[in-house]
Amino acid sequence: MTARPGTAWAYGILVTAPLPLAVLCLGVGSSAIPWAHLPGLVAEGLRAAVDPAAPLSPAAAVVWDIRLPRVLLALAVGSALAGAGAGCQAAFRNPLVEPFILGISGGAALGSALAIAFAPWLPVPVAAFALGLGAALLAYGLARTRGEVPPLTLVLSGVVVSALATSLLSLVKFTVDPHRLQAIVHWLMGSLSLAGWPALATAAPGIAVGLGVLWALRWRLNVLSLGDEEARALGVNAGRLRLLVLAASSLAAASAVSVSGIIGWVGLMVPHLARLLVGPEHRRLVPAAVCLGGAFLLAADTVARGLFPFEIPVGVVTTLSGAPFFVVLLKGRKSPWTS
Amino acid sequence: MLKNPVRGFFSVGLSGAAPSRPFKSRVCSTLVIWHPTHGALAVRFFSGLLMTRAGRGRAAPALAFALALVLGAASPAPGAPGMGPGITVRDGFGREVSLPVRPRRVVAYEAYEILPALGVTDRLVGISRYAKARPFLHRLVPGLDALPAPGTGFSVELERLVTLRPDLVLTWAWRREVAERIEAQGIPVLAVYPRSVEDVLREIELLGRVFGREDRARQVVGRVRRTLRELETRLAGVPAGGRPRVLFLWGRPDRVAGGTGVQADLIRLAGGTNVARDLPELNPVVSQETIVAWQPDVVILWSNARYGPEDLAADPRWRRVPAVRRGRVFRAPRWYPWSPRLAALAVRYAAWLHPDRLPPDEAEAWIRDLHLDVFGVPPGPET
């Protein structure tokens, strides 16, 4: 498929946008810190990280301990969700699919709820990650019949696993006392407010591996989107490739969800947005979706934490800002996946 | 007179050793407390705090430790560097934490109705956003409007919090990650979760120790106990069959105050019988059938419940409940039960349950005197 004129520009802007945006967002927060001071403060934080005896000024503590990990985590989570979304949409050849299609969000929600309600000794990210990925595996296992995994069956089994997890979640929510219930509800809303270096260290490896695999497979995703028969004609084992793509997407999405809670809309909308901007060709779409997802969630989280007298849930910002924007783009252009 | 079994510090309960049915909240609450080893791992991971603790299988030493705390034996221990001597206590998560003594910059997501009683609101540099919605607190804390509010106990806004440079954060034991994230910034956190009237009184005494106001804390606790004692004396003649059957409802009309918790204690102190006393959970959900079968004489609604007595009266399922039939459904005043005002709540409840023995006028006078002695101001018109 040939790129429209202008998409090269769009692509260039998309993949370079996260860096300046990160610098911009690093300067936003409740305590006024001039942008000019940022390099010095980051350097101070870096020194303190290397040498625990080095002093850390309050401003440097804010930038290094609170803002920087949060900015990086927003980038990581956003890019993971969007990249996984692009991967899943390609694997299923279906634009309605999102990274949580295999029940990752339902499983992660159940895991977090179980940890909060019954197993306080278990770190919530661990439980969320384990059950999120477990749900995806279960969905895949259920869909597998005689060595084949038909995409439609896989979507349906994902729906079944999601429903199962959701009903178990309801059961947990029903049995816990109101305070723990509040904790579960807050986790489900999705937030980056507890972001710190440990959270980043928890999520980053899975996200890096997942996105790395998707990036390496970006050529083959094009083959997958032709359909299984055509893929086979081109010498590609579509079933195995799909499994690989789904595993990578699920790993990235589950890692992201484990630290952020469920932030909806990014994984569904951003791949579409990227497709509208750079076209459906996966060599560009995957990096574009990854960068746009990171930038979008970072911008949304910065609005959530910095623009109001108090913090608002980031999921509210992503949906409120993303939905109208998406509609405008959708109306203004010919849809690229129907052509 | 507050018949409290050896209930551990804040949330540490005997339930740790009690055989219990699995998958009941009592077990959960127990796990919160006793689970220690892996929790400690997480704590180390996040905040680098080193702590030793008894494992789950070794509940006895932990219980002994809790007991020691109950008896007021909080041991002096070296606090964090630069903070001078501190005290070590077991918090609402069952963790052992070191607290600074005489903190000067305190952020209170909790206990904001205790600090005024101790006369230490000048140490506040931040307070829960929820606190600002309390008219009573505005009378106690001059400049409350201008006090920064770095979020709430539910949603801590870390950057705002750290910018305030607090040397102690008071919050409630809700999500351990929240406390750990704050501690990772080198800020000590005291997270509490009182499960009984005695737990609340212990919290007041603990805060007295932390703030160097032991005498005042003793006075306040003594004053609270005096009211509870007077209440007990007044209700002493109530025959066993004369205690109204009371149902306390939380945010939804099927979540009730179970056999443990501050509300359960208050109902008992007010001369009532909690219809849900046999349910060991803190706040269980029950079926409408159960409620009808309980036949409560009085229903008390949580102050923040979004439904009122009129909603119950209009609901056909509630029509046959004696309390609704006789119009004995009351909304609790917005007095914080985790504060000295729990005694005022007990008095108000008693006036509802036993108007013949404690006429409302007299009850209001008791409540007013308690407020004057503890806070220096009357309770105010707001409920």
Interface residues (C-beta under 8 A of the other chain):
Chain A: G29 S30 S31 P58 A61 V62 D65 I66 R67 I116 A117 F118 A119 P120 W121 L122 P123 V124 F174 T175 V176 D177 P178 H179 R180 Q182 A183 H186 S191 S193 L194 G196 P198 R305 F310 E311
Chain B: F23 S25 V27 C28 S29 L31 V32 H35 P36 T37 H38 G39 A42 F45 F46 F93 R129 A149 G151 F154 S155 V156 E157 L158 E159 R160 V162 T163 R165 W172 W174 R175 R176 E177 V178 R181 A184 Q185 Y193 W250 G251 R255 E281 L282 N283 P284 V285
